[in-house]
Amino acid sequence: MGMVPGGSRAEGLDVRERIDQFLADTGLREGGAKVVPLTGDASDRRYFRVLLPPDPGPGRPEPRRGMRDRLSQVLAVYPGPIDLDALPFVAVARLLRAMPVPVPQILGHSNALGIIALEDLGDVTLQAHVGAASPAEHAALYREAVTLITTLQQRGGELASRAAVPYGVAFDVEKLLWELEFFTTHFLEAYRGAALGATGRAALSAEYAAIAAELAAEPRVLCHRDYHSRNLMLHYGRLYIIDFQDARMGPDTYDLASLLRDSYVDFSEQQVEELVAFFLARRGAAAVEDVDFRRRFDLMALQRNLKALGTFGFQTASRGNPVYIQYIPRTLSYVRANLGRYDRFARLRRLLAEHVEELS
């Protein structure tokens, strides 16, 4: 739809007024559309489902072409006006569709109102489904999820272009260190009330620096950046990827560690071993690589889980959002297991255990 005449109409309007205007502009309001708010994520976007009747009804105009192909769609509502073509979400969506990797289709938008209409993938995340899935279904879905990672990495390399947004940003030392310090600030200090002092902080920072340097030196591939069970939707028996706008270059262990050390899902060690082996087989890795990859996988998982704890602490202590507290014990158990698996982490474990009894 592009810019709407009259400038930035998002200014001065609340979210529901902007949605009503969007529905009017696209002909959906006259078709009897109903709007239902959806549970948001940790971003500044808000989401709504638009439910459409099977037909517009007698005397009602047809919605704008392309907006009436489905009985429901999802509106992503940004804080203010947008420039669709400049949004990382749109650039990455185009890249992923070219692979092809299944992502929601963009059905329409209004730059002035700050709204994007998306294909409705339903409400069943991989996280929600695995609790009711049989062991065979669980295994098959996770093999599909791992296969999508190998596609992202292989096709991401083949389609690499300096002009594409994800290829211009990476998990470098600075970014990885920032995430670990985020854990110190928002989980240890703000959420757990740790009084570290200058000496304690410096000791932790030294451990973080070694982890970040090693991870930043690993082979870089295209990464989703937040690849876990909540960002994989099951739609007509197929997994779709969402929340991919922060895709960037990073370690080849990154997305797999995000998936298999997921704060929202329990995995047995046997399941992890089998899926790591499946990943290596999919990309044709030599047997000699297995041991080294598992070591690198565990290092990446440790960094990812510490960063996740920082996010949970931030949402709880700074945003007053307690929903993530329930995922802290599982994440801490992952951290404890990896700290105990390698002698190199003995000092880091002692430092953290002084403030987090679960890691002792």
C-alpha positions in Angstrom: 0.0 0.0 0.0 2.9 2.3 0.6 2.7 5.8 2.1 -0.8 7.1 2.8 -1.6 10.6 1.6 -1.6 13.1 4.5 1.7 12.1 6.1 2.4 10.0 9.2 -1.1 9.1 10.4 0.3 6.9 13.2 1.1 10.2 15.1 -1.7 11.0 17.5 -3.6 7.8 17.0 -3.6 4.9 19.4 -3.0 1.3 18.3 -6.7 0.4 17.8 -7.4 3.6 15.8 -4.4 2.8 13.6 -5.7 -0.7 13.0 -9.3 0.6 12.3 -7.8 3.0 9.7 -5.7 0.2 8.2 -8.8 -2.0 7.9 -10.8 0.8 6.3 -8.0 1.6 3.8 -7.8 -2.1 2.7 -11.6 -2.6 2.6 -11.5 -5.2 5.4 -13.5 -3.2 7.9 -16.5 -3.1 5.6 -16.1 -6.8 5.1 -16.9 -7.5 8.8 -13.4 -8.2 10.0 -12.9 -8.8 13.7 -9.7 -8.0 15.5 -8.2 -10.1 18.3 -5.1 -9.2 20.3 -2.3 -11.8 20.4 0.3 -12.4 23.1 3.3 -10.3 22.3 7.0 -11.1 22.5 9.8 -9.1 24.1 9.9 -6.6 21.2 8.2 -3.2 20.9 5.8 -4.6 18.2 2.3 -5.6 19.0 0.4 -8.3 17.2 -3.3 -8.7 16.3 -5.2 -11.4 14.4 -7.8 -10.2 11.9 -10.6 -12.7 11.4 -12.5 -12.4 8.2 -15.9 -13.9 7.3 -16.1 -16.4 4.4 -17.5 -13.7 2.2 -18.0 -9.9 2.6 -21.8 -10.2 2.7 -24.5 -8.5 0.7 -23.9 -4.9 -0.1 -20.4 -4.8 1.3 -17.5 -3.9 -1.0 -14.8 -6.4 -1.7 -11.5 -5.8 0.1 -8.5 -4.6 -1.8 -7.0 -7.3 -4.0 -4.4 -9.4 -2.2 -5.9 -8.7 1.2 -8.8 -11.1 1.1 -7.0 -14.4 0.1 -7.3 -15.9 3.6 -9.9 -16.0 6.4 -7.4 -14.6 8.8 -4.2 -12.7 8.9 -1.9 -11.2 11.5 -1.1 -7.5 11.9 2.3 -6.5 13.2 1.9 -3.0 14.6 5.1 -1.0 15.1 5.4 1.9 17.6 5.2 4.5 14.7 5.5 5.0 11.0 7.8 2.6 9.0 9.6 2.3 5.7 8.8 -1.2 4.6 11.7 -1.6 2.2 14.2 -0.4 4.9 13.0 -2.9 7.6 15.4 -5.8 8.3 12.4 -8.1 8.7 11.4 -7.5 5.1 15.0 -7.8 3.7 15.6 -11.0 5.6 12.2 -12.4 4.6 13.0 -11.9 0.9 16.4 -13.7 1.5 14.8 -16.6 3.3 12.1 -17.1 0.6 14.8 -17.2 -2.0 16.5 -20.2 -0.4 13.7 -21.3 -0.1 12.9 -21.5 3.6 9.3 -21.3 4.8 8.4 -17.9 6.3 5.1 -16.0 6.6 4.1 -14.1 3.5 3.7 -10.3 3.6 0.1 -9.6 2.5 0.1 -5.8 2.7 1.3 -2.8 4.7 0.9 0.8 5.6 4.1 2.8 6.1 2.2 5.8 7.5 0.3 3.7 10.0 3.2 1.5 10.9 1.4 -1.8 10.1 2.4 -4.9 8.2 -0.2 -7.6 7.4 1.2 -11.1 7.5 0.1 -14.6 6.6 -1.5 -16.2 9.7 0.4 -19.3 10.7 -1.9 -20.1 13.6 -1.0 -20.5 17.3 0.9 -23.8 17.4 4.5 -23.2 18.1 7.0 -26.1 18.1 7.1 -25.6 21.9 3.4 -26.1 22.2 3.3 -29.1 19.9 6.1 -31.2 21.3 4.3 -31.6 24.7 1.5 -33.5 22.9 3.6 -35.2 20.2 4.6 -38.8 20.2 8.3 -39.6 20.4 8.4 -40.3 16.7 6.6 -37.0 15.8 8.9 -35.2 18.2 12.0 -36.6 16.6 10.7 -36.0 13.0 9.9 -32.3 13.8 13.3 -31.7 15.3 15.0 -33.3 12.4 13.1 -30.9 10.2 14.2 -28.0 12.3 17.8 -29.1 12.1 17.5 -29.5 8.3 16.3 -25.9 8.1 19.5 -24.8 9.9 21.6 -26.6 7.3 19.6 -24.9 4.6 20.2 -21.5 6.2 23.9 -22.2 6.4 24.4 -23.7 2.9 22.1 -21.4 0.9 23.0 -18.5 3.1 26.5 -18.9 1.9 25.5 -19.3 -1.7 23.3 -16.2 -1.7 25.8 -14.1 0.3 25.8 -10.4 -0.8 27.2 -7.3 0.8 24.0 -5.6 -0.1 21.9 -7.9 2.0 21.4 -6.8 5.6 22.4 -10.0 7.5 25.8 -10.1 5.8 26.9 -6.8 7.2 26.5 -7.7 10.9 28.1 -10.5 12.9 28.6 -12.0 16.3 32.0 -10.5 16.8 33.9 -10.2 20.1 32.2 -6.9 21.0 28.7 -8.3 20.5 29.3 -11.6 22.3 31.0 -9.8 25.2 28.1 -7.3 25.4 25.6 -10.2 25.8 27.7 -11.8 28.6 28.0 -8.5 30.4 24.2 -8.1 29.9 23.9 -11.4 32.0 26.0 -9.9 34.7 24.0 -6.7 34.9 20.5 -7.9 34.6 20.6 -11.5 36.0 23.3 -11.5 38.6 23.0 -7.9 39.9 19.5 -6.8 39.1 17.6 -10.0 39.5 19.7 -12.0 42.0 20.9 -9.0 43.8 24.6 -10.0 43.6 27.1 -7.4 44.9 30.1 -8.1 42.7 32.3 -5.2 43.3 35.1 -4.1 40.9 37.2 -7.2 41.5 34.4 -9.6 41.0 33.3 -7.9 37.8 36.8 -7.9 36.4 37.2 -11.6 37.1 34.0 -12.4 35.3 34.9 -10.1 32.4 38.2 -11.9 32.0 36.4 -15.3 31.7 33.9 -13.7 29.3 36.7 -12.3 27.1 38.2 -15.8 26.5 34.8 -17.2 25.6 34.0 -14.4 23.2 37.3 -14.5 21.5 37.0 -18.2 20.8 33.5 -18.0 19.5 34.2 -15.0 17.3 37.0 -17.0 15.7 34.7 -19.9 14.7 33.6 -20.5 11.1 30.9 -17.9 10.3 27.6 -18.8 8.6 24.2 -17.1 8.3 22.4 -17.4 11.6 18.7 -16.8 12.5 20.0 -15.5 15.9 17.0 -16.7 18.0 16.3 -20.1 16.6 14.2 -22.0 19.2 10.9 -23.7 19.7 8.9 -20.5 20.1 10.1 -19.1 16.8 9.1 -22.2 14.8 5.4 -22.5 13.9 3.7 -25.7 12.9 1.4 -24.8 10.0 -0.4 -27.5 8.0 2.2 -30.1 9.1 5.2 -28.0 8.2 7.6 -25.8 10.2 7.7 -22.1 9.5 10.4 -19.7 10.8 9.4 -16.4 12.4 11.2 -13.6 14.3 14.1 -13.7 11.9 14.7 -9.9 11.5 17.9 -10.0 13.6 19.6 -12.6 11.3 23.4 -12.1 11.0 26.6 -13.9 10.5 27.9 -16.0 13.4 29.4 -19.3 14.6 28.2 -22.4 12.8 27.1 -23.8 16.2 24.9 -20.8 17.0 21.4 -21.8 15.8 21.9 -25.5 16.7 22.8 -24.5 20.2 19.8 -22.2 20.4 17.5 -25.1 19.3 18.9 -27.9 21.4 19.7 -25.9 24.6 16.3 -24.2 24.4 15.1 -22.6 27.6 11.6 -23.6 26.8 12.0 -27.4 26.0 13.5 -30.3 27.9 15.9 -32.5 25.9 17.6 -35.7 27.0 21.3 -36.0 26.3 20.6 -38.9 23.9 18.3 -36.6 21.9 20.9 -33.9 21.8 23.6 -36.4 20.7 21.4 -37.8 18.0 20.4 -34.4 16.6 24.0 -33.1 16.7 25.0 -36.2 14.7 22.1 -35.7 12.3 23.3 -32.1 11.7 26.8 -33.2 11.0 25.7 -35.9 8.7 23.4 -33.4 6.8 26.4 -31.1 6.1 28.7 -34.0 5.3 31.1 -33.6 8.2 34.0 -36.0 8.6 34.0 -38.2 11.7 37.1 -36.5 13.0 35.0 -33.2 13.3 32.5 -34.7 15.7 34.4 -34.3 18.9 35.6 -30.8 18.1 32.2 -29.7 17.0 30.6 -30.9 20.2 33.1 -28.9 22.2 32.4 -25.8 20.2 28.6 -26.5 20.5 28.8 -26.7 24.3 30.8 -23.4 24.4 28.2 -21.7 22.2 25.4 -23.1 24.3 27.0 -21.7 27.4 27.2 -18.2 26.0 23.6 -18.5 24.6 22.2 -19.7 27.9 23.9 -17.0 29.9 22.6 -14.4 27.5 19.1 -15.9 27.8 19.3 -15.6 31.6 20.2 -11.9 31.2 17.1 -11.4 29.1 14.9 -13.2 31.7 16.4 -11.1 34.4 15.9 -7.9 32.4 12.3 -8.7 31.7 11.6 -9.6 35.3 13.5 -6.9 37.2 13.4 -4.0 34.7 10.2 -4.6 32.8 8.1 -6.1 35.6 7.3 -9.1 33.4 7.5 -12.3 35.5 6.5 -14.7 32.7 10.1 -15.7 32.1 10.9 -16.7 35.6 9.5 -20.2 34.9 12.3 -20.8 32.3 15.2 -19.9 34.6 15.6 -23.3 36.3 15.9 -25.2 33.0 18.4 -22.6 31.6 20.5 -22.7 34.8 20.6 -26.5 34.6 22.1 -26.3 31.0 24.7 -23.8 32.3 25.6 -26.0 35.2 26.0 -29.1 33.0 28.3 -27.3 30.6 30.4 -25.6 33.3 30.9 -29.0 34.8 31.8 -30.7 31.6 35.1 -28.9 30.9 37.9 -28.2 33.3 38.5 -24.8 31.6 35.3 -23.5 33.2 36.3 -24.4 36.8 37.1 -20.7 37.6 34.0 -19.3 35.9 31.8 -21.8 37.8 33.4 -20.8 41.1 32.8 -17.1 40.4 29.2 -17.7 39.3 28.4 -20.1 42.1 29.2 -17.4 44.7 26.0 -15.6 43.6 23.9 -18.4 42.0 23.5 -21.4 44.3 22.1 -23.5 41.5 25.6 -23.5 39.9 27.5 -24.7 43.0 
